[in-house]
Amino acid sequence: MKLYFHPMSGNSRRVLLVAAHLDVPLERVMVDLPKGEQRATSHLDRNPNGLVPVLDDDGFLLWESRAIMQYLVELTPGQTLLPTEARGRADVSRWLFWCSAHMAPACTILVQENFVKAMTGRGPPDPAEVSRGEALFSKYARLLDEHLGGRTWVSQERLTLADFSLAAGFALAGPARLPLGDFPNVRTWLGRVQELDAWKRTAPTLPPPARG
């Protein structure tokens, strides 16, 4: 299987985390986002949205990171990242959808303003966007922090796709200046995820900021 990805992409990181945890071999093909390769016809033929990641499993093209996460799990006998019984599966799916609709978009605003702009030389952060991102981040991080009170993992009291999906959104917490300081339960949980072998094996090397 081939994975078209970018190492700084949180969506790509989600898939890489699951593949590493399950020992699913993936041939990595980098799509250079700053150079606009995601807009090339060859990539649009794989994903008409012009985004990464995209999984190519012998001609079966699958985009949307959480769909790819679930697909890799379904291919892996004996996996424990996604429950087989209905309520447990629904609970994990609940957090996957919540991450996609709320937490990840809030993180993305600050990643774009505080990290991507600096890396690509696109100018300083927009204060209005930073303020909007911080407000949204705090709103949803507070919900997650309250949920994690007294819990080790997000769902099912074990590591699941929910943890990998959410943690990938916090992967650039430092350079993106995500305001995690007021959320001790999130920070403790994130530290737990960061100790996992899969996290360490998929950590990208941050590029230097663009000059000029």
Sequence and secondary structure as in RCSB ss.txt:
>XXXX:A:sequence
MKLYFHPMSGNSRRVLLVAAHLDVPLERVMVDLPKGEQRATSHLDRNPNGLVPVLDDDGFLLWESRAIMQYLVEL
TPGQTLLPTEARGRADVSRWLFWCSAHMAPACTILVQENFVKAMTGRGPPDPAEVSRGEALFSKYARLLDEHLGG
RTWVSQERLTLADFSLAAGFALAGPARLPLGDFPNVRTWLGRVQELDAWKRTAPTLPPPARG
>XXXX:A:secstr
 EEEE TT HHHHHHHHHHHHHT   EEEE  TTTTGGGSHHHHTT TT  S EEEETTEEEESHHHHHHHHHHT
STT  SS SSHHHHHHHHHHHHHIIIIIHHHHHHHHIIIIIHHHHT  S  HHHHHHHHHHHHHHHHHHHHHHTT
 SSSSTTS  HHHHHHHHHTTTTTTTT   TT HHHHHHHHHHHTSHHHHHH          
